[in-house]
């Protein structure tokens, strides 16, 4: 029986997953993924790596997700599942990479700087 543990990140969201052979069940924070990710686009993102690799119905996934927003969490789950699938079968990596799933999207919110209204926006300049 093949099992693997991996993590995926996106913005400030972190997903730790436990992938094992099974019937294709995806559990996120103790709930079914359809309950945790209520909209269809989020459900698609969370299961995209399983669909692309052609291993739907072969693995059970138990995910613990924390931080960020719900979309970042879905993308973190997607990356973690993809990394776990590649760890078990390296031949599936090119298909996942072609869809851009294997790349960690490292864009983060820029910090607010002192003397600025936001990260980049300045206060209104008055000549007189």
Secondary structure in CASP SS format (residue, H / E / C, confidence):
PFRMAT SS
TARGET T0000
AUTHOR 0000-0000-0000
METHOD secondary structure of the structure
MODEL  1
X C 1.00
X C 1.00
X E 1.00
X E 1.00
X E 1.00
X E 1.00
X E 1.00
X E 1.00
X E 1.00
X E 1.00
X C 1.00
X C 1.00
X E 1.00
X E 1.00
X E 1.00
X E 1.00
X E 1.00
X E 1.00
X E 1.00
X E 1.00
X E 1.00
X C 1.00
X C 1.00
X C 1.00
X C 1.00
X E 1.00
X E 1.00
X E 1.00
X C 1.00
X C 1.00
X E 1.00
X E 1.00
X H 1.00
X H 1.00
X H 1.00
X H 1.00
X C 1.00
X C 1.00
X C 1.00
X H 1.00
X H 1.00
X H 1.00
X H 1.00
X H 1.00
X H 1.00
X H 1.00
X H 1.00
X H 1.00
X H 1.00
X H 1.00
X H 1.00
X H 1.00
X H 1.00
X C 1.00
X C 1.00
X C 1.00
X C 1.00
X C 1.00
X E 1.00
X E 1.00
X E 1.00
X E 1.00
X E 1.00
X E 1.00
X E 1.00
X E 1.00
X C 1.00
X C 1.00
X C 1.00
X H 1.00
X H 1.00
X H 1.00
X H 1.00
X H 1.00
X H 1.00
X H 1.00
X H 1.00
X H 1.00
X H 1.00
X H 1.00
X H 1.00
X H 1.00
X H 1.00
X H 1.00
X H 1.00
X H 1.00
X H 1.00
X H 1.00
X C 1.00
X H 1.00
X H 1.00
X H 1.00
X H 1.00
X H 1.00
X H 1.00
X H 1.00
X H 1.00
X H 1.00
X C 1.00
X C 1.00
X C 1.00
X C 1.00
X C 1.00
X C 1.00
X C 1.00
X C 1.00
X C 1.00
X C 1.00
X C 1.00
X C 1.00
X C 1.00
X C 1.00
X C 1.00
X C 1.00
X C 1.00
X C 1.00
X C 1.00
X C 1.00
X C 1.00
X C 1.00
X C 1.00
X C 1.00
X C 1.00
X C 1.00
X C 1.00
X C 1.00
X C 1.00
X C 1.00
END
